[in-house]
Amino acid sequence: MSQGIDVTNESIYYGQHKAVEDVNVHINPSSVTALIGPSGCGKSTFLRSLNRMHEVIPGAYVEGGVRIDGLDIYAPGIDPVDVRGHVGMVFQRPNPFPTMSIGDNVLAGIRLNNKKLKKSDADEIVERSLRGANLWEEVKDRLGRPGSSLSGGQQQRLCIARAIAVQPDVLLMDEPCSALDPISTLAIEDLMTELKATYTIVIVTHNMQQAARVSQMTGFFNIDGAGAPGRLVEFAETETIFSNPSEKATEDYVSGRFG
Ligand SMILES: Nc1ncnc2c1ncn2[C@@H]1O[C@H](COP(=O)(O)OP(=O)(O)OP(=O)(O)O)[C@@H](O)[C@H]1O
């Protein structure tokens, strides 16, 4: 049974610079959690700490604990590559491998660990993942065409198919719709609503309407001033954050007074 994500006393650094300070939060399984807040408050940094992508940057490190389904992902002996197998990520700009075929793009993560995939298994994974990403009907007759032959919105759904192909528990999405038109954005939002039955989804978004449409819980990050670390100021049900937040800063942000 999925337990979600537990973050305790987490601070996140880029060398000397503390970018995020003392986050404590429980993220529910099988739901969408949105992270909002002004630019530079550490939303993306926090998101990347949930699958150990943060430490890829030289000098970057994390203090405190992150447990995913009870497992401390920063414990000694835990392989970050394994963690990323359980916690997939979708980025702001769709980033399929442009010359690789649509089918091979879906399989790219799986092939990293399992070079000898049988054709019948590969076909089954490609279809299941593309169906899961609501892209199958649009591409089933051209799986051999390059990833770059798709529209931006289709490419983003291809990236989601690639992320779910490895059957992760958690999907992190960093502004996944910011490079997309409104129709493609709605397609991805609908998809998130479907995927939350199976995955724990955490999304960073600047789009308040999007947070309100897709998420059940919302976290508001803020900074006290230039150079200060970002903090998780308020975390509550999305409806509460948008209609009756406890903190004045949250209310000012969601009502568009700053940010
Ligand atoms: N690669 C990096 N090296 C050093 N500092 C970084 C790096 N990436 C981000 N930072 C710093 O960490 C802080 C938080 O940045 P982050 O990108 O997480 O904020 P954000 O809330 O996601 O912003 P935005 O909404 O603009 O994407 C900022 O002060 C930023 O300058």
PDBQT file of the ligand as one rigid body, heavy atoms in Angstrom, charges set to zero:
ROOT
HETATM    1  N1  LIG A 301      21.861  25.256 -10.543  1.00  0.00    +0.000 N 
HETATM    2  C1  LIG A 301      21.805  26.160  -9.565  1.00  0.00    +0.000 A 
HETATM    3  N2  LIG A 301      22.924  26.606  -8.962  1.00  0.00    +0.000 NA
HETATM    4  C2  LIG A 301      22.871  27.525  -7.979  1.00  0.00    +0.000 A 
HETATM    5  N3  LIG A 301      21.721  28.069  -7.505  1.00  0.00    +0.000 NA
HETATM    6  C3  LIG A 301      20.593  27.669  -8.056  1.00  0.00    +0.000 A 
HETATM    7  C4  LIG A 301      20.551  26.702  -9.118  1.00  0.00    +0.000 A 
HETATM    8  N4  LIG A 301      19.249  26.492  -9.478  1.00  0.00    +0.000 NA
HETATM    9  C5  LIG A 301      18.519  27.307  -8.669  1.00  0.00    +0.000 A 
HETATM   10  N5  LIG A 301      19.309  28.004  -7.826  1.00  0.00    +0.000 N 
HETATM   11  C6  LIG A 301      18.867  28.989  -6.819  1.00  0.00    +0.000 C 
HETATM   12  O1  LIG A 301      17.998  28.342  -5.897  1.00  0.00    +0.000 OA
HETATM   13  C7  LIG A 301      16.913  29.221  -5.564  1.00  0.00    +0.000 C 
HETATM   14  C8  LIG A 301      15.591  28.512  -5.880  1.00  0.00    +0.000 C 
HETATM   15  O2  LIG A 301      15.482  28.312  -7.301  1.00  0.00    +0.000 OA
HETATM   16  P1  LIG A 301      14.351  27.423  -7.942  1.00  0.00    +0.000 P 
HETATM   17  O3  LIG A 301      14.626  27.323  -9.405  1.00  0.00    +0.000 OA
HETATM   18  O4  LIG A 301      14.192  26.178  -7.170  1.00  0.00    +0.000 OA
HETATM   19  O5  LIG A 301      13.066  28.324  -7.671  1.00  0.00    +0.000 OA
HETATM   20  P2  LIG A 301      11.613  28.214  -8.304  1.00  0.00    +0.000 P 
HETATM   21  O6  LIG A 301      10.671  28.575  -7.200  1.00  0.00    +0.000 OA
HETATM   22  O7  LIG A 301      11.418  26.901  -8.948  1.00  0.00    +0.000 OA
HETATM   23  O8  LIG A 301      11.657  29.374  -9.373  1.00  0.00    +0.000 OA
HETATM   24  P3  LIG A 301      10.877  29.556 -10.774  1.00  0.00    +0.000 P 
HETATM   25  O9  LIG A 301       9.430  29.630 -10.403  1.00  0.00    +0.000 OA
HETATM   26  O10 LIG A 301      11.416  30.849 -11.306  1.00  0.00    +0.000 OA
HETATM   27  O11 LIG A 301      11.209  28.354 -11.630  1.00  0.00    +0.000 OA
HETATM   28  C9  LIG A 301      17.126  30.508  -6.340  1.00  0.00    +0.000 C 
HETATM   29  O12 LIG A 301      17.789  31.409  -5.495  1.00  0.00    +0.000 OA
HETATM   30  C10 LIG A 301      18.038  30.085  -7.468  1.00  0.00    +0.000 C 
HETATM   31  O13 LIG A 301      18.856  31.147  -7.881  1.00  0.00    +0.000 OA
ENDROOT
TORSDOF 0
